[in-house]
Amino acid sequence: MFNRKLQKIEIGDRFVKADDLKTVWVVSGRGSSVVPIPHFQVVREGYESRVRTLAEQVLLDPQYYVRVK
């Protein structure tokens, strides 16, 4: 049905925004299990007080985020 390859997000995975390749965001935990769409908490590398909660589909969409090593 969809041609997307299933990708798994793990705690510790690192991402950068597609329009800001210098700022690294690290997956620190899962978001709410109440929401039907999986979410993850990410923290800005080097600034652990900077936290975001993002939908899995946003993290895996290369228009928004790119996984880095």
PyMOL commands that set and color helices and strands:
alter all, ss='L'
color gray80, all
select helices_A, chain A and resi 56-59
alter helices_A, ss='H'
color red, helices_A
select strands_A, chain A and resi 14-17+20-30+39-44+47-55+65-68
alter strands_A, ss='S'
color yellow, strands_A
deselect
rebuild
show_as cartoon
